[in-house]
Amino acid sequence: MPKLACVAGEPSGDLLAAPVLHALNQIPEMAGLSAYGVGGPLMQAEGFDSRWPMETLSVRGYVEALTQLPAILRLRKDLLNTFIHLDRPDVYLGIDAPDFNLGVELKLRAAGIPTIHFVSPSIWAWRGGRIKKIKQAVDRMLCIFPFETEIYARAGIAASYVGHPLANTIPMEVDPKGARDRLSVFPVIKNAGLQRADFDGCVIAVLPGSRGSEIEFIAPVFFEAMGLIASRLQGQSLQFAIPVATPRLRPALENLVARTRMQHPDIQIHLIDGNADTILEAADVVLIASGTATLQAALWKKPMVISYKVPWLTAQIMKRQGYLPYVGLPNILAGEFVVPELLQDDATPEKLANAVLHWLDKPLEVVRLKERFSVMHETLRKPTGLLVAQAITQTMAESRR
């Protein structure tokens, strides 16, 4: 019976891995596959056995990781002992999370277990020196952006472009009105989209992140910006929709909603469990924390404002190791600032509100942006889950020879 060990340390990794598991379950050679490790609900729905809690690894930034370090180290020790000595897999698949996965891959490869890493670390954006560790730790790198394979070829590392799975799950044509109907929380609006003379019925999606640290640092500023927007568009049925990434984030978000309603009693805020894609499809404009979700928003062809706030020390470390002038994936892929980024000290409620209102007031700019995002979408469309599954199957076959 084939065995696959896998670690996806955060919700975005769960989203990436689920189509791979689905594809593996369709391959005859993978009949009876045992897939186990760390994963989320989407992976578990495909039969994955998550033996350790994904939440332990769902931290971002150096400073934030320090508080979680003891739990992460315990998980890592237990995981390595299991994979090397107790339940040895045929292949290990690390899903993103390079700070954790590369260290695990290094140990497993040294123990004779083939390793595949799915989603190249952003060595083209910062910390390029990690390619030396990658060469030691990874048998095969699977890249989600087309320009990455050349970097690995120069370093003598086997790599394949597999496209981005989100580009296959998100349709080329979007249906905002249909999405609003499916959510069943908005008043009936005759004209979904920004082709209108005023902002009546506009839906603004607000995605402050999927980690507790992001809710702590980013969400309060986002809520203040929402209050400013609601005040400036007072008298119009403006709607804010916020996907709640995990149940543990709901109490903190509910507190922020209550605080905002005290200052703006008429503000319409909807906290919706999950359904991030439907909320993005329903939206006219998006206020969003930097991360994988920004690519989701681009594939849904949405104008957006990208923001991020981390502790000062984390920001200084990241700034010194960065190579690009932008952090948002839509801008990185476009090679220019096609959407605004307001980070750290620039992430003020006033600036965020102004940037969101700019999109609401410029429908022709929105049309041009959607055209750019459509081209981006086509480039990223590949049968990603199948390509990753085939790479796993091939690696298993090679390791058994």
TAQUIZI-V380332 format. One record per run of one state. SS is the DSSP state (hx for helix, st for strand, lp for the rest). FROM is the first residue (numbers start at 1). TO is the last residue. If there is no record, write none. Layout:
ss=SS from=FROM to=TO
ss=SS from=FROM to=TO
This chain:
ss=lp from=1 to=2
ss=st from=3 to=8
ss=lp from=9 to=10
ss=hx from=11 to=24
ss=lp from=25 to=27
ss=hx from=28 to=30
ss=lp from=31 to=33
ss=st from=34 to=38
ss=lp from=39 to=40
ss=hx from=41 to=44
ss=lp from=45 to=48
ss=st from=49 to=52
ss=lp from=53 to=53
ss=hx from=54 to=57
ss=lp from=58 to=61
ss=hx from=62 to=86
ss=lp from=87 to=90
ss=st from=91 to=95
ss=lp from=96 to=97
ss=hx from=98 to=110
ss=lp from=111 to=113
ss=st from=114 to=118
ss=lp from=119 to=125
ss=st from=126 to=126
ss=lp from=127 to=127
ss=hx from=128 to=137
ss=lp from=138 to=139
ss=st from=140 to=143
ss=lp from=144 to=147
ss=hx from=148 to=155
ss=lp from=156 to=158
ss=st from=159 to=161
ss=lp from=162 to=165
ss=hx from=166 to=169
ss=lp from=170 to=175
ss=hx from=176 to=183
ss=lp from=184 to=202
ss=st from=203 to=207
ss=lp from=208 to=211
ss=hx from=212 to=232
ss=lp from=233 to=238
ss=st from=239 to=244
ss=lp from=245 to=246
ss=hx from=247 to=263
ss=lp from=264 to=268
ss=st from=269 to=273
ss=lp from=274 to=275
ss=hx from=276 to=282
ss=lp from=283 to=284
ss=st from=285 to=289
ss=lp from=290 to=291
ss=hx from=292 to=299
ss=lp from=300 to=302
ss=st from=303 to=308
ss=lp from=309 to=311
ss=hx from=312 to=321
ss=st from=322 to=322
ss=lp from=323 to=328
ss=hx from=329 to=334
ss=lp from=335 to=339
ss=st from=340 to=343
ss=hx from=344 to=346
ss=lp from=347 to=348
ss=hx from=349 to=361
ss=lp from=362 to=362
ss=hx from=363 to=380
ss=lp from=381 to=383
ss=hx from=384 to=400
ss=lp from=401 to=401
